[in-house]
Amino acid sequence: MQQDLKSEITKQTILNESFKLFYENGFKTTSVDKIMKATKLTKGAFYHHYKNKKELGLAVISFKLEKRVCEGMILPLFKSGNTIDILETTFLERLKSFPVYDKQHGCPMNNFINEIGDHEIAYQIALRNIIEDWKKALIQLIERGKKENTIKKDISSEAVATYLISAFEGIRGIRKLYTNDDILEEYILGLTVYLEQLKT
């Protein structure tokens, strides 16, 4: 039991440190050697838990990126209340809540998509699944809004969901180019105007 716990802690240490290094320096430039140096673990410990860097990358997508998106952007969509308010709160409050570190480094998932989304089919599938889950949750909320007469019935739920995700991910990437939040404030104003146009 003690050995199992130690093994799990080692695995989580590798996962957490890898996520941080990938986020700060990029996936391609972060070697297994760099990860081991950061964790102060041996290569043997790494290869005991992961066959290679590809398997580790998939684990980071599944256990770190998916968790972040699920907790921050998907689960809040299932709250009760006015659908427009839920959309506004989910997207705008999430954006406002990011510390400077996150603003400087952008969205971890978006960074992965831009760096390795076209590199390996396994990465494409894993990343796309996160987007699809997010999109489905948004569509479900928008459809509820139509039934409750808070969102216009003649709009495409799929198009709105895709637009909201794309705009949010886009501004996370663009913010990396700036030293202040002015660009975020412009996005927030634009998103507020857009959401107003969805109302009945």
C-alpha positions as CSV (number, residue, x, y, z in Angstrom):
1,M,0.0,0.0,0.0
2,Q,2.8,2.4,0.9
3,Q,4.6,1.6,-2.3
4,D,1.5,2.2,-4.3
5,L,1.1,5.6,-2.7
6,K,4.7,6.5,-3.4
7,S,4.3,5.4,-7.0
8,E,1.2,7.5,-7.4
9,I,2.9,10.6,-5.9
10,T,5.8,10.1,-8.3
11,K,3.4,9.8,-11.2
12,Q,1.6,13.0,-10.2
13,T,4.8,14.9,-9.6
14,I,5.9,14.1,-13.2
15,L,2.5,15.0,-14.5
16,N,2.3,18.3,-12.6
17,E,5.8,19.4,-13.4
18,S,5.4,18.4,-17.1
19,F,2.3,20.5,-17.4
20,K,4.1,23.5,-15.9
21,L,7.1,23.1,-18.2
22,F,4.9,22.5,-21.3
23,Y,2.9,25.6,-20.4
24,E,5.9,27.9,-19.9
25,N,8.3,26.6,-22.5
26,G,6.2,24.6,-25.0
27,F,5.8,20.9,-25.6
28,K,8.3,20.4,-28.3
29,T,11.2,22.1,-26.6
30,T,10.6,20.4,-23.2
31,S,12.6,17.2,-23.1
32,V,12.3,14.2,-20.8
33,D,15.7,15.3,-19.4
34,K,14.3,18.8,-18.5
35,I,11.3,17.2,-16.8
36,M,13.5,14.9,-14.8
37,K,15.8,17.8,-13.8
38,A,12.7,19.8,-12.6
39,T,11.2,16.8,-10.7
40,K,14.6,15.7,-9.3
41,L,13.6,12.1,-10.3
42,T,15.5,9.6,-12.3
43,K,14.8,8.6,-15.9
44,G,13.9,5.1,-14.5
45,A,11.1,6.7,-12.5
46,F,9.8,8.4,-15.7
47,Y,9.8,5.3,-17.8
48,H,8.2,3.3,-15.1
49,H,5.1,5.4,-15.5
50,Y,5.2,6.6,-19.1
51,K,6.5,4.8,-22.2
52,N,7.6,8.0,-23.8
53,K,7.0,11.7,-24.1
54,K,4.0,11.1,-26.4
55,E,2.2,9.1,-23.7
56,L,3.0,11.8,-21.1
57,G,1.6,14.5,-23.5
58,L,-1.6,12.5,-23.8
59,A,-1.8,12.2,-20.0
60,V,-1.3,15.9,-19.6
61,I,-4.1,16.6,-22.0
62,S,-6.4,14.1,-20.3
63,F,-5.7,14.8,-16.6
64,K,-4.7,18.5,-16.6
65,L,-6.1,20.3,-19.7
66,E,-9.4,18.4,-19.7
67,K,-9.8,19.0,-15.9
68,R,-9.2,22.8,-16.3
69,V,-11.7,23.2,-19.1
70,C,-14.3,21.0,-17.4
71,E,-14.1,22.8,-14.0
72,G,-13.7,26.3,-15.4
73,M,-15.9,26.3,-18.6
74,I,-18.2,23.2,-18.7
75,L,-19.6,22.5,-15.3
76,P,-20.6,26.2,-14.7
77,L,-22.9,25.8,-17.8
78,F,-25.1,23.4,-15.9
79,K,-26.1,25.8,-13.1
80,S,-29.7,26.8,-12.8
81,G,-30.8,30.4,-13.7
82,N,-31.0,32.6,-16.7
83,T,-29.1,31.2,-19.6
84,I,-27.6,34.5,-20.8
85,D,-26.5,35.3,-17.2
86,I,-24.8,31.8,-17.1
87,L,-23.0,32.4,-20.4
88,E,-21.9,35.9,-19.2
89,T,-20.7,34.7,-15.9
90,T,-18.9,31.6,-17.2
91,F,-17.0,33.4,-19.9
92,L,-16.4,36.8,-18.4
93,E,-15.8,35.9,-14.8
94,R,-13.4,33.1,-15.8
95,L,-11.5,35.6,-17.9
96,K,-11.3,38.1,-15.1
97,S,-10.2,35.5,-12.6
98,F,-7.0,34.6,-14.3
99,P,-3.8,35.7,-12.5
100,V,-1.1,37.6,-14.4
101,Y,0.9,34.4,-14.9
102,D,-2.0,32.8,-16.9
103,K,-2.6,35.9,-18.9
104,Q,1.1,36.1,-19.9
105,H,1.2,32.4,-20.9
106,G,-2.3,32.1,-22.5
107,C,-4.6,29.1,-22.5
108,P,-2.7,25.8,-21.9
109,M,-5.1,23.9,-24.2
110,N,-4.9,26.5,-26.9
111,N,-1.1,26.5,-26.7
112,F,-1.2,22.7,-27.2
113,I,-3.6,23.0,-30.1
114,N,-1.4,25.6,-31.8
115,E,1.9,23.7,-31.2
116,I,1.0,20.1,-31.7
117,G,-2.6,20.0,-32.9
118,D,-1.4,19.1,-36.4
119,H,1.5,17.0,-35.3
120,E,0.0,13.7,-34.2
121,I,-3.5,12.2,-34.7
122,A,-3.7,11.0,-31.1
123,Y,-3.1,14.6,-29.9
124,Q,-5.8,15.9,-32.4
125,I,-8.4,13.4,-31.1
126,A,-7.6,14.1,-27.4
127,L,-7.8,17.9,-27.8
128,R,-10.8,17.8,-30.1
129,N,-12.7,15.7,-27.5
130,I,-12.3,18.5,-25.0
131,I,-13.6,21.0,-27.5
132,E,-16.5,18.8,-28.4
133,D,-17.5,18.3,-24.8
134,W,-17.4,22.0,-24.2
135,K,-19.4,22.6,-27.4
136,K,-22.1,20.1,-26.4
137,A,-22.5,21.7,-23.0
138,L,-22.9,25.1,-24.6
139,I,-25.4,23.8,-27.2
140,Q,-27.4,22.2,-24.4
141,L,-27.5,25.5,-22.5
142,I,-28.4,27.5,-25.5
143,E,-31.2,25.1,-26.4
144,R,-32.5,25.4,-22.9
145,G,-32.5,29.2,-23.3
146,K,-34.6,28.9,-26.4
147,K,-37.2,26.7,-24.6
148,E,-37.3,29.1,-21.7
149,N,-37.6,32.1,-24.1
150,T,-34.4,33.8,-22.9
151,I,-32.5,33.2,-26.2
152,K,-33.8,33.8,-29.7
153,K,-35.2,30.7,-31.3
154,D,-34.0,31.4,-34.8
155,I,-30.2,31.3,-34.0
156,S,-28.0,28.3,-34.6
157,S,-27.0,26.9,-31.3
158,E,-24.0,25.1,-32.9
159,A,-22.8,28.4,-34.5
160,V,-23.1,30.3,-31.2
161,A,-21.3,27.6,-29.3
162,T,-18.4,27.4,-31.8
163,Y,-18.1,31.2,-31.9
164,L,-18.0,31.6,-28.1
165,I,-15.3,28.9,-27.8
166,S,-13.2,30.3,-30.7
167,A,-13.4,33.9,-29.4
168,F,-12.5,33.0,-25.9
169,E,-9.6,30.9,-26.9
170,G,-8.5,33.5,-29.4
171,I,-8.4,36.3,-26.8
172,R,-6.4,34.1,-24.4
173,G,-3.7,33.8,-27.1
174,I,-3.8,37.5,-28.2
175,R,-3.4,38.6,-24.6
176,K,0.1,37.1,-24.5
177,L,1.2,39.9,-26.8
178,Y,0.3,42.7,-24.4
179,T,1.6,43.9,-21.1
180,N,-1.8,45.1,-19.7
181,D,-5.5,44.1,-19.8
182,D,-6.8,46.7,-22.3
183,I,-7.3,44.1,-25.0
184,L,-9.2,41.9,-22.5
185,E,-11.5,44.8,-21.6
186,E,-12.2,45.4,-25.3
187,Y,-13.1,41.7,-25.7
188,I,-15.3,41.8,-22.6
189,L,-17.2,44.7,-24.0
190,G,-17.6,43.0,-27.4
191,L,-18.8,39.7,-25.8
192,T,-21.3,41.6,-23.7
193,V,-22.7,43.3,-26.8
194,Y,-22.8,39.9,-28.6
195,L,-24.7,38.2,-25.7
196,E,-27.2,41.0,-25.7
197,Q,-28.0,40.3,-29.3
198,L,-28.9,36.7,-28.4
199,K,-31.6,37.8,-26.0
200,T,-35.3,37.6,-27.0
